Amino acid sequence: MTRRVLIRATGAARPGQLAGLGKALATSGARLLDINQSVTFGMLSLEALVGLDHEADLEGALGAAGDALGLDVQAIQVSAEDYQRWSSQASQPRLILTLLAPHLPAGILAEVGALTAGHGLTVELIHRLSGREPLDGGVPRDHDSIQGACVECWLRGEEIDLDALREKALALGAMHGVDIAIQEDSIWRRHRRLVCFDMDSTLIQAEVIDELARRHGVYDEVAEVTERAMRGELDFQQSFRERMAKLKGLDESVLAEIAESLPLMDGVERLMAQLKRLGYRTAILSGGFTYFARHLQQMLGFDEIHANELLIENGKVTGEVREPILDADRKADLLREIAAREGLSLEQTIAVGDGANDLKMLAAAGLGIAFRAKPLVRAQANHSISTLGLDAVLYLIGYRQVDLEEQGP
């Protein structure tokens, strides 16, 4: 009858320890069933589950190996019931919980532990995705580094109410100033290929139509139309046409001036450089204007842009745009169309936006991220980032800072 034994080895890490333990297991005729090893601050922790089909002095061989290797080695008998329970847990769905913040307070671990336990989830693994914090306690100063801290937790459980878990995680994160993102693990997580972005207040720290209205002296009038739309008195297309009409007569030169001074969102340059290096296709899907989307395309290298086209005659804005107007439905449709054209499944797509008119696009994507969005949008989106820059999107895809360090030409 097969005997199953859990081997646990701990001690100061040094070369040759895996080889020595492996030799002891081989000498005893053990079969390797599972193994996990990590080194933290120079201390090794190794666990291996092995099977023995015949009697052998496994404990003696491991004890001798541990003495020679400077390791404390334990051999723990695993009952058939415990092995069956472990096998059952290993087949349960896995969730990825990601913590993001400028600095992660230690207390968040207790809160997250209580939250996940309350939903019957076991924490299988915790590891850091961000780089090392500087000795002075500040944020990394390296221009190529993503700012802030990120820790990823792997969870397992069954019959999970994911919506309820996300709702509680959102409230918990808001209390501590931490973003808590929860997603289902799948083969697609590290194989996304298309990223679609909203533009205003996502790629840039501005709403272009507001900037145009200020320069034309009609900001208050445009803001009043926006407020009516927010109260539900106008739909997006109605409010958009009304706001555009108030820009009639604006000189075309103002567009160029505003385009040159657009404030980029934190982290957008780092994010775009990495997405291009990693082979992602990128697109702007904006209810704003092609004039400014094209400027960002030239600056940052987006593969394609889709936005509303201002009509200009004799150097003046006419107050109209070319139909059809790009609204929430059109954004979601374009994401699907681009994915189909590129031969991608929707699970391979990412969408990032901040407004209510982005929600349909976020819902259509395999990974939809509300970025620095209003509470209502964060509550309806499956994932959100509010505490870090746009480049933190890379953490939700599963990349570590060390993966993203410059590899040279």
VEXDREN-2710 file (C-alpha; in Angstrom, 1 decimal):
% VEXDREN-2710
k/r/px/py/pz
1/MET/0.0/0.0/0.0
2/THR/1.3/3.4/-0.9
3/ARG/2.6/5.5/2.0
4/ARG/2.4/9.3/1.5
5/VAL/4.7/11.6/3.4
6/LEU/5.0/15.4/3.5
7/ILE/8.6/16.6/3.7
8/ARG/9.2/20.0/5.2
9/ALA/12.7/21.5/5.2
10/THR/13.7/24.9/6.6
11/GLY/16.9/26.8/7.2
12/ALA/19.4/29.2/5.8
13/ALA/19.5/28.9/2.0
14/ARG/22.7/27.8/0.2
15/PRO/23.5/26.1/-3.1
16/GLY/23.2/22.3/-3.3
17/GLN/20.3/21.8/-0.9
18/LEU/17.7/20.7/-3.5
19/ALA/20.2/18.3/-4.9
20/GLY/21.0/16.8/-1.5
21/LEU/17.4/16.3/-0.6
22/GLY/16.6/15.0/-4.0
23/LYS/19.3/12.4/-3.7
24/ALA/17.9/11.3/-0.3
25/LEU/14.4/10.9/-1.8
26/ALA/15.8/8.9/-4.8
27/THR/17.8/6.6/-2.5
28/SER/14.6/5.8/-0.6
29/GLY/12.7/5.1/-3.8
30/ALA/10.2/7.9/-3.3
31/ARG/7.9/9.2/-6.0
32/LEU/7.5/13.0/-6.1
33/LEU/3.8/14.0/-6.0
34/ASP/4.0/17.7/-5.4
35/ILE/6.7/20.3/-4.4
36/ASN/7.0/24.0/-3.5
37/GLN/10.1/26.0/-2.5
38/SER/10.7/29.6/-1.7
39/VAL/13.5/31.7/-0.3
40/THR/12.7/34.8/1.7
41/PHE/15.4/37.0/3.2
42/GLY/17.9/34.2/2.8
43/MET/15.7/31.6/4.5
44/LEU/14.6/28.5/2.6
45/SER/11.3/26.8/3.0
46/LEU/10.7/23.6/1.0
47/GLU/7.7/21.3/1.1
48/ALA/7.4/18.1/-0.9
49/LEU/4.7/15.4/-1.0
50/VAL/6.1/12.0/-1.8
51/GLY/4.7/8.5/-2.2
52/LEU/6.5/5.3/-1.1
53/ASP/5.3/1.9/-2.5
54/HIS/7.6/-0.1/-0.3
55/GLU/9.2/0.1/3.2
56/ALA/12.3/2.4/3.3
57/ASP/14.1/4.4/5.9
58/LEU/13.0/7.7/4.4
59/GLU/13.2/9.5/7.7
60/GLY/16.7/8.4/8.4
61/ALA/17.9/9.4/4.9
62/LEU/16.3/12.8/5.1
63/GLY/17.7/13.4/8.6
64/ALA/21.2/12.7/7.5
65/ALA/20.8/14.9/4.5
66/GLY/19.4/17.7/6.6
67/ASP/22.4/17.5/9.0
68/ALA/24.8/17.8/6.0
69/LEU/22.9/20.6/4.4
70/GLY/22.1/22.7/7.5
71/LEU/18.4/22.2/7.3
72/ASP/15.7/21.2/9.8
73/VAL/13.9/18.4/8.0
74/GLN/10.5/16.9/9.1
75/ALA/8.7/13.9/7.6
76/ILE/5.0/13.9/8.3
77/GLN/2.7/11.0/7.5
78/VAL/-0.3/11.9/5.4
79/SER/-3.5/9.9/5.9
80/ALA/-5.6/8.8/3.0
81/GLU/-8.3/11.2/4.2
82/ASP/-6.0/14.1/4.3
83/TYR/-4.6/13.3/0.9
84/GLN/-8.1/13.1/-0.6
85/ARG/-9.0/16.4/1.0
86/TRP/-5.8/18.0/-0.4
87/SER/-6.6/16.6/-3.9
88/SER/-10.1/18.0/-3.7
89/GLN/-9.0/21.4/-2.7
90/ALA/-6.4/21.5/-5.5
91/SER/-9.2/21.0/-8.1
92/GLN/-11.3/23.9/-6.8
93/PRO/-11.4/27.1/-8.8
94/ARG/-8.6/29.6/-8.1
95/LEU/-9.1/33.3/-7.6
96/ILE/-6.4/36.0/-7.8
97/LEU/-6.7/38.8/-5.2
98/THR/-4.4/41.8/-5.9
99/LEU/-3.6/44.5/-3.3
100/LEU/-2.3/47.8/-4.7
101/ALA/-1.4/51.0/-2.9
102/PRO/1.4/53.6/-2.5
103/HIS/2.2/51.7/0.7
104/LEU/0.4/48.6/2.0
105/PRO/-0.5/48.8/5.7
106/ALA/0.2/45.6/7.6
107/GLY/-3.3/45.6/9.0
108/ILE/-4.8/44.9/5.6
109/LEU/-3.5/41.3/5.8
110/ALA/-5.7/40.6/8.8
111/GLU/-8.7/42.2/7.1
112/VAL/-8.2/40.3/3.9
113/GLY/-7.6/37.1/5.8
114/ALA/-10.9/37.5/7.6
115/LEU/-12.8/38.5/4.4
116/THR/-11.5/35.4/2.4
117/ALA/-12.1/33.0/5.3
118/GLY/-15.6/34.3/5.6
119/HIS/-16.2/33.2/2.0
120/GLY/-14.6/29.8/2.6
121/LEU/-11.5/30.6/0.7
122/THR/-8.0/29.2/1.5
123/VAL/-5.0/31.4/0.9
124/GLU/-2.7/29.2/-1.2
125/LEU/0.1/31.6/-2.0
126/ILE/1.1/35.2/-1.3
127/HIS/3.9/36.9/-3.3
128/ARG/5.0/40.4/-4.1
129/LEU/4.7/41.8/-7.7
130/SER/6.2/45.2/-7.0
131/GLY/9.9/46.0/-6.6
132/ARG/11.7/46.5/-3.4
133/GLU/10.8/49.6/-1.3
134/PRO/13.7/52.0/-0.9
135/LEU/15.5/52.1/2.5
136/ASP/14.2/55.6/3.1
137/GLY/10.6/54.2/3.0
138/GLY/9.7/56.3/-0.1
139/VAL/8.5/55.1/-3.5
140/PRO/11.0/53.9/-6.1
141/ARG/12.6/56.7/-7.9
142/ASP/13.6/54.7/-11.0
143/HIS/11.8/56.2/-14.0
144/ASP/11.2/52.7/-15.4
145/SER/9.6/51.4/-12.2
146/ILE/5.9/51.2/-11.5
147/GLN/5.3/53.4/-8.4
148/GLY/3.7/51.9/-5.3
149/ALA/3.4/48.5/-3.8
150/CYS/1.5/45.4/-5.1
151/VAL/1.0/42.0/-3.5
152/GLU/-0.9/39.1/-5.1
153/CYS/-2.7/36.3/-3.2
154/TRP/-3.9/33.0/-4.7
155/LEU/-7.1/31.8/-3.3
156/ARG/-9.1/28.5/-3.6
157/GLY/-12.6/27.6/-2.7
158/GLU/-15.9/26.4/-4.1
159/GLU/-19.4/27.9/-4.6
160/ILE/-18.0/31.4/-4.3
161/ASP/-20.4/34.4/-4.5
162/LEU/-17.9/36.5/-6.5
163/ASP/-20.1/39.6/-6.7
164/ALA/-20.6/39.6/-2.9
165/LEU/-16.9/39.1/-2.3
166/ARG/-16.0/42.0/-4.7
167/GLU/-18.5/44.3/-3.1
168/LYS/-17.0/43.7/0.4
169/ALA/-13.5/44.0/-1.0
170/LEU/-14.3/47.3/-2.5
171/ALA/-15.6/48.7/0.8
172/LEU/-12.7/47.2/2.7
173/GLY/-10.2/48.8/0.3
174/ALA/-11.9/52.2/0.5
175/MET/-11.5/52.1/4.3
176/HIS/-7.7/51.5/4.1
177/GLY/-6.8/53.4/0.9
178/VAL/-6.0/50.2/-0.9
179/ASP/-7.2/48.8/-4.2
180/ILE/-8.4/45.2/-3.9
181/ALA/-8.9/43.5/-7.3
182/ILE/-10.3/40.0/-7.5
183/GLN/-10.3/38.0/-10.7
184/GLU/-10.8/34.4/-11.7
185/ASP/-7.6/32.7/-12.7
186/SER/-7.5/31.2/-16.2
187/ILE/-5.1/30.5/-19.1
188/TRP/-6.1/33.9/-20.5
189/ARG/-4.7/36.0/-17.7
190/ARG/-1.1/36.2/-19.1
191/HIS/-2.3/35.9/-22.7
192/ARG/-4.4/39.0/-23.2
193/ARG/-3.5/40.6/-26.5
194/LEU/-5.7/43.7/-27.0
195/VAL/-6.0/46.7/-24.6
196/CYS/-8.6/49.4/-25.3
197/PHE/-8.6/52.7/-23.5
198/ASP/-10.9/55.6/-22.9
199/MET/-9.1/58.9/-23.4
200/ASP/-10.4/61.8/-21.3
201/SER/-9.5/61.3/-17.5
202/THR/-8.0/58.0/-18.4
203/LEU/-5.0/58.6/-20.7
204/ILE/-5.0/62.3/-19.9
205/GLN/-5.7/64.3/-16.8
206/ALA/-8.4/66.4/-18.4
207/GLU/-11.8/66.5/-20.1
208/VAL/-11.0/68.0/-23.5
209/ILE/-14.5/69.4/-24.1
210/ASP/-14.3/71.3/-20.8
211/GLU/-10.9/72.7/-21.9
212/LEU/-12.4/73.8/-25.2
213/ALA/-15.4/75.4/-23.5
214/ARG/-13.1/77.4/-21.2
215/ARG/-11.1/78.8/-24.1
216/HIS/-14.3/79.7/-25.9
217/GLY/-15.9/81.3/-22.8
218/VAL/-18.8/78.9/-22.5
219/TYR/-17.6/76.6/-19.8
220/ASP/-20.6/77.3/-17.4
221/GLU/-23.1/76.7/-20.2
222/VAL/-21.4/73.4/-21.2
223/ALA/-21.2/72.4/-17.5
224/GLU/-25.0/73.0/-17.1
225/VAL/-25.7/70.6/-20.0
226/THR/-23.4/68.0/-18.4
227/GLU/-25.3/68.4/-15.1
228/ARG/-28.6/67.8/-16.9
229/ALA/-27.2/64.7/-18.5
230/MET/-26.0/63.4/-15.1
231/ARG/-29.6/64.0/-13.7
232/GLY/-30.9/61.8/-16.5
233/GLU/-32.7/64.6/-18.4
234/LEU/-30.6/64.0/-21.5
235/ASP/-28.9/60.9/-22.9
236/PHE/-25.3/60.9/-24.0
237/GLN/-25.9/61.7/-27.6
238/GLN/-28.3/64.6/-26.8
239/SER/-26.0/66.1/-24.3
240/PHE/-23.0/65.7/-26.6
241/ARG/-24.8/67.5/-29.5
242/GLU/-25.8/70.4/-27.1
243/ARG/-22.3/70.8/-25.8
244/MET/-20.8/70.7/-29.2
245/ALA/-23.2/73.4/-30.5
246/LYS/-21.9/75.8/-27.8
247/LEU/-18.4/75.4/-29.3
248/LYS/-19.4/76.9/-32.7
249/GLY/-17.0/79.4/-33.9
250/LEU/-14.0/78.3/-31.8
251/ASP/-10.8/78.9/-33.7
252/GLU/-9.0/75.8/-35.0
253/SER/-5.6/77.1/-33.6
254/VAL/-7.0/76.6/-30.0
255/LEU/-7.2/72.8/-30.7
256/ALA/-3.5/72.7/-31.5
257/GLU/-2.6/74.7/-28.4
258/ILE/-4.7/72.4/-26.1
259/ALA/-3.3/69.2/-27.7
260/GLU/0.3/70.3/-27.1
261/SER/-0.4/71.0/-23.4
262/LEU/-2.5/67.9/-22.5
263/PRO/-1.4/66.5/-19.1
264/LEU/-0.7/62.8/-19.5
265/MET/-2.0/60.4/-16.8
266/ASP/0.5/59.1/-14.3
267/GLY/2.2/56.0/-15.6
268/VAL/0.8/56.1/-19.2
269/GLU/4.2/56.4/-20.8
270/ARG/5.6/53.5/-18.9
271/LEU/2.5/51.4/-19.6
272/MET/2.5/52.0/-23.3
273/ALA/6.3/51.3/-23.6
274/GLN/5.8/47.9/-21.9
275/LEU/2.7/47.0/-23.8
276/LYS/4.5/47.6/-27.1
277/ARG/7.5/45.7/-25.9
278/LEU/5.3/42.8/-24.9
279/GLY/3.4/42.7/-28.2
280/TYR/0.0/43.9/-27.2
281/ARG/-2.3/45.7/-29.7
282/THR/-3.6/49.0/-28.3
283/ALA/-6.5/51.2/-29.2
284/ILE/-8.2/54.4/-28.0
285/LEU/-12.0/54.2/-27.9
286/SER/-13.2/57.6/-26.9
287/GLY/-16.3/59.7/-26.8
288/GLY/-13.8/62.6/-27.2
289/PHE/-12.3/63.9/-30.4
290/THR/-10.1/62.3/-33.0
291/TYR/-8.0/65.5/-33.2
292/PHE/-6.6/64.8/-29.7
293/ALA/-6.7/61.0/-29.9
294/ARG/-4.4/61.3/-33.0
295/HIS/-2.0/63.5/-31.1
296/LEU/-1.8/60.8/-28.4
297/GLN/-1.3/58.1/-31.1
298/GLN/1.6/60.0/-32.5
299/MET/3.1/60.6/-29.1
300/LEU/2.6/57.2/-27.5
301/GLY/2.2/54.7/-30.4
302/PHE/-1.4/53.5/-30.2
303/ASP/-2.1/51.0/-33.0
304/GLU/-5.5/52.6/-33.8
305/ILE/-7.9/55.3/-32.6
306/HIS/-11.7/55.6/-32.7
307/ALA/-13.3/58.8/-31.5
308/ASN/-15.7/61.6/-32.6
309/GLU/-14.5/63.8/-35.5
310/LEU/-15.0/67.6/-35.1
311/LEU/-16.2/69.3/-38.2
312/ILE/-14.1/72.4/-39.1
313/GLU/-14.8/74.9/-41.9
314/ASN/-12.7/77.9/-42.7
315/GLY/-10.6/77.4/-39.7
316/LYS/-13.5/77.4/-37.3
317/VAL/-15.3/74.7/-35.3
318/THR/-18.9/74.3/-36.8
319/GLY/-20.4/73.0/-33.6
320/GLU/-21.1/69.6/-35.2
321/VAL/-19.4/66.2/-35.4
322/ARG/-19.4/63.6/-38.1
323/GLU/-22.0/60.9/-37.5
324/PRO/-22.3/58.4/-36.0
325/ILE/-21.5/59.6/-32.5
326/LEU/-19.2/57.3/-30.6
327/ASP/-21.2/56.4/-27.4
328/ALA/-21.2/53.6/-24.8
329/ASP/-22.7/51.1/-27.1
330/ARG/-20.3/51.9/-29.9
331/LYS/-17.3/51.6/-27.6
332/ALA/-18.4/48.0/-26.7
333/ASP/-19.1/47.2/-30.3
334/LEU/-15.7/48.4/-31.4
335/LEU/-13.9/46.3/-28.8
336/ARG/-15.7/43.3/-30.1
337/GLU/-15.0/44.2/-33.7
338/ILE/-11.3/44.8/-33.2
339/ALA/-11.0/41.5/-31.3
340/ALA/-12.8/39.6/-34.1
341/ARG/-10.6/41.2/-36.8
342/GLU/-7.4/40.3/-34.9
343/GLY/-8.6/36.7/-34.3
344/LEU/-8.8/37.1/-30.6
345/SER/-11.4/35.9/-28.1
346/LEU/-13.0/38.4/-25.8
347/GLU/-11.2/36.8/-22.9
348/GLN/-8.0/38.1/-24.4
349/THR/-9.1/41.8/-24.3
350/ILE/-8.6/44.5/-21.6
351/ALA/-10.6/47.7/-21.4
352/VAL/-9.8/50.7/-19.2
353/GLY/-12.0/53.7/-18.6
354/ASP/-13.3/56.0/-15.9
355/GLY/-16.9/57.0/-16.9
356/ALA/-20.4/55.6/-17.0
357/ASN/-20.2/55.5/-20.8
358/ASP/-17.3/53.1/-20.4
359/LEU/-19.2/50.5/-18.4
360/LYS/-20.5/48.5/-21.4
361/MET/-17.0/48.3/-22.8
362/LEU/-15.6/47.2/-19.4
363/ALA/-18.3/44.5/-19.2
364/ALA/-17.5/43.2/-22.7
365/ALA/-13.8/42.8/-22.1
366/GLY/-12.1/39.8/-20.6
367/LEU/-10.6/42.2/-18.0
368/GLY/-12.5/45.5/-17.5
369/ILE/-10.8/48.1/-15.2
370/ALA/-12.4/51.2/-13.9
371/PHE/-9.5/53.7/-13.5
372/ARG/-9.8/56.5/-10.9
373/ALA/-13.5/56.4/-11.5
374/LYS/-16.5/57.8/-9.6
375/PRO/-17.8/55.4/-6.8
376/LEU/-20.8/54.4/-9.0
377/VAL/-18.6/53.3/-11.8
378/ARG/-16.2/51.5/-9.4
379/ALA/-19.1/49.6/-7.9
380/GLN/-20.4/48.4/-11.2
381/ALA/-17.0/47.4/-12.7
382/ASN/-15.4/44.1/-11.8
383/HIS/-12.0/45.7/-11.2
384/SER/-10.7/49.1/-10.3
385/ILE/-7.5/51.0/-9.8
386/SER/-7.6/54.3/-7.9
387/THR/-4.5/54.5/-5.7
388/LEU/-1.7/54.1/-8.3
389/GLY/-0.9/55.2/-11.9
390/LEU/-2.2/53.7/-15.1
391/ASP/0.9/51.4/-15.4
392/ALA/-0.5/49.4/-12.4
393/VAL/-2.7/47.7/-15.1
394/LEU/0.4/45.5/-15.7
395/TYR/0.1/44.1/-12.2
396/LEU/-3.5/42.9/-12.8
397/ILE/-2.3/41.1/-15.9
398/GLY/0.2/39.3/-13.6
399/TYR/3.5/40.9/-14.5
400/ARG/6.1/41.5/-11.8
401/GLN/8.3/44.6/-11.7
402/VAL/11.3/42.3/-12.3
403/ASP/9.6/41.0/-15.5
404/LEU/9.3/44.6/-16.7
405/GLU/12.8/45.8/-16.1
406/GLU/14.6/47.0/-19.3
407/GLN/16.0/44.0/-21.1
408/GLY/18.1/46.0/-23.5
409/PRO/17.8/46.1/-27.3
END
